[in-house]
């Protein structure tokens, strides 16, 4: 067990300090739209036809975005709610894409809700997940859940950013904003994840080549974009690896595909957020407003509200 004094080796230490912010410089390029333009466009910018694009009322926002920002769920989930009649605006059935203003009365399942001001920063939480906890609110086996450790949220809920499986540990992010959750999880943004991996046995050159050039996992090819030996002793070896996606149990499946078993897996970075060295297993830390602002600035630009697609339901741990 990781907490046992008889553990054969420890993961490589990630450099951090109490005074150092966990938010670092961005490591992913800004997202681009299909037509090659920048993902964000200025108001009134000429369209392809040479005419200025219409400027939306600055005081209004799309209903599904406002609800997502308030922590009711992802935009995709909320669009389903709206289409099924669970949301109303001024006592009238809402429709997907509807714009709302500060004086509109929004009800979800018949209950009046008070949406956050657009200028308010979302809440973001860092949690050092230990092994033996599940990233779910509803587990048929009634195992310990990471959500049991988190502080309460008034008028919203914590949304997990990706997942780590039951036997994995390390950095797990939560936010109250469905919009921010989408920006952190959507495959189009390609945010990198760093892992410290302990395996039984030492990898040969051929196995390393497969892991870094591409290996078929059945649900598509996968490869580590960075791979480095990180020490170890006896039958155990540590490696530092980086992925730019979060498919289910991807790290473990990649090592299994080259014939070695992962005995411990710890995530130490998610995009621009690093796991602080002073954040112990089972502890959480909420980012301060300045750190949240730095995180938003470090993320790739928003690529518009349409075509959001499916986010990573599970992560590589």
N, C-alpha and C positions, 0 to 999 in steps of 0.2 A: 504494500500500500504506500501511496506517496508520503503519508505522514509518519511512516514507520522509520525508526532509526536504522533499520536493516535494509532500507531501500538501496539498491546497488549503485545508484548514481542520481544526481540532481540535474534539473534542466539548466541550460545556460542562462545566466542572469541577463535581464534586459536593463539597459542603463536608464536610470531615472532617479529623481530625488523628490523630496517633499515639496520643494519650491518650484519644481519644473512642471509646466503644464503638460497634460497627456496629449494635447493637440499639437501636431507637427505640420510641416509643410506638406502640401498636396502631392500625392504620388501618381495620380491618374490625370490624363489629359481631359480637357473640357469636352463634354459630349457634343456631337454634331447631329444635325437633322439629316434626313435622307437626301435632301437636295444639296447638301454640302455647306449650307449656311450655318452660322453660329447658332447654338441652341437657344440663345436668348436674343430677342430683337427689340430695338428701340421703338417707342410709340411713334406712329406716323411715318415709319420707314416705308419707302416706295415698295410696292409689291412687284411681282414678275411682270404684270401688265403695265407698269409705269405709274400706277395710281397709288396714292398714299393709303396705307392700311387704316381701317377704322380704329379709332381709339376708344376703348371701353371706359365706362364711368369709373374713375379711380376709387370711388367710395363703395363700389360693388365688387363682389367676388363670386365665383361659381359655388353653388351650393355644396357639391360633393367635396370641394377643396376646403371650404369653411368647416364642414363637419369633420373632415380628416384632420385638420389642424387642431380641432378641439379634442381629438383623441377617440372619436367614435369608431374608428377603423380605417382601413386603407380606402383609397378612392374607388378602387375596383369593387370592393365589398359594398361600399356605400351606394354606388351606382345601382347595384342589385336591389338594395333596400328601397331606393327611390323608385325604381321601375316597378317594384311589387306593391307600392302604395303605402309604405311604412313611414314616409316623410311627407309633411305638409308645410306650405308656406302661406301665412295669413289665412289659415283654415281652408285652403284649397290644395288638392293633390299636387305635389311637386313633380317636376320632370327633370331628367338628366340634362345637365348643362345650364339649368336655370341660374340666373344671377340674382343675388340678394344684396340688400343694403343693411345698414345698421339699425333701421327701424322695423324691419320685417320680423314677424313672429314665426319661429321655426318650431315644429313639433316632431318628435321622433317617437313612434309607437303611441301617439296621442299625448305625450308628455312634453310640455314646453321646455326648451333648452336655451341656455344663454351661451352664445358662441363667444370665443375669445376675440379680443381686438386684433386686427391684422398685424399691428405693430408689436404685439407681445411675443417674446421669444419662446420657443417650445422648451419644455423641460427635457433634459438628457441625463441618463443615469449610467454609470459604469459599475458593473458587478463582476466580482471575481468568482466565477462559478467553480465549486468543487465537484469532484466526481460524486456520483450518487444522487444527483438531482436532475429532474426532467424539465425541459423548457416547454411546459404546457400547463394550462389551467384545468384540463380535464383528462385524467389518466385512469383507465379502467383498472390498473393494478394498484392505484392509490399510493404511488411512490411520492417522495418528497418533491415539491415543485419550487423552482426558483422564485415564483411569484409570491410565495409565502414569506420571503425575506424582505420584500420591497416595501417602501413607505406607501401609505394610502394616497390616492389622487382624487381630489374633489372635482366632480363634473367631468371625468374622463377616465382613462385607463392607461396602463403601461403597455406599450407595444414592443415586443422583442424584435431586435434587429438580427435576423438570421437565427440560427440555433447551434447548440453544441449537444452532441448526444449524451446519453446517460453516463457513459464512462469517460467522457472528455471534460477538461477543465479549462480555465482561463478567462479571457476577456469576453464579456457579454454586454451588449449595449441595449438600453431601453429608451424610449421616448414617448411623449404624450401626443406627438404630431404624426398623423398618418402620412402627410406630405413628406416630412423629413425621413420617415421610415422607408418610403418609396425611393427617395434619392439615395439612401444608403444601401438598399437591397437590390434595386433593379439591375439586371445583367447589363443593360446598355451603358452603365457608368463604369463597370469593370473595376470596382474598388478592390485593392489587394488585401489579402489576409496573410499574416505571418504566423507560423506554427513552430513550436519546439516539439520534436517527435523523438521518442525513444523506441528503438526496435531491438528485437532479439536477433543478434547476429550482425555481421558486417556486410555491407553491400559491395559487390564487385563493380568494375568499370562498366560492364555491359548493362547491369541493372540501372546504374546511375544514368547512363545514356538514354535508356528507355524512359525513365522518369522525367527527363528534361527535354526530350525531343517529341514525346507523344506516346501514349499507351491507350489501347481501346478498353473501355470499361463496360461495354455493352450498351450504355446509354449515350455513347459518343466518346471522342478522343479527349484525353486530359494530359496536362503536363505541368510541371512546376516551372515557373518563370525564373525562380532563383532557388538554388540548392547548395547547401554547404555543410560539411562535416563539423560537428560541434563538440567533439570529445566523447568521453565515456570510458568505462572500464569493465573488465571481465567479458561476459557475453552480451552486454548492453552497449549500444551506440546511440548517441544523440545526433540529430540533424536539424538544421534550420531550413525551413522550406517556405515558399511563397506561392500562393494561388491568386488568380484574378477572377474567381467565381466561387460559388458556394453550393455545389451539388451535394446531395445526401451522402454522408460518410465518404466523401471523395478522397481525403488523405489516406484513410485506412485502406480503402479499396485499391488505391494506387500501389501502396507498399505490398499488399497481399498479392497483387498481380505479378510482382517480381519475386515472390516466394519468401517474404519476411513478414513477421507479425509485429504490429504496433502494440507496445506494452504500456505506453503513456502518451497522451496527446494534449498539448496546451496551446491555446491561441494567445498570442502576445501582442497582436496588432490587428486592427480592423480599419482599413482606409487610413485617414490621418490620425486616428486615435490609438495610443499605445497603452498597454496595461501598466499602471504605476507600480513600481517595485515595493512601495509601502502599503499597497492595498492587499490585505491578506485574504485567503480563501474564505468565502462566505460573507465578505464585507462588500458594501456598496458605497459609492461616492457620487453625489450629484454635481454636475458641472455648474460653475458659476456663470452669470450672464456673459461676462467677457469671454469665457471659454466657449460657450455656445455660439456666440457671434463669430469667434475664430474658426469653429468647426464649420459653420455655414459658409464662411468665406473660402475655406479650404476645399469644399466639395466642388465637383464639376457643375457647370451651369445647368439650370433646369432646362429640359428639352421640350417644354410645352406640356399642355394638359391632355392632349389626345394620344392614343396609342401607347398607354402605359404598360399594357401586357402583364404578364405574370411575374411576380417577384420571387426571389429565392425562398421557397417554403421551408427548406431545411438547409443547414450549412455543412461545410466540408468536414466538420469534426465527427 
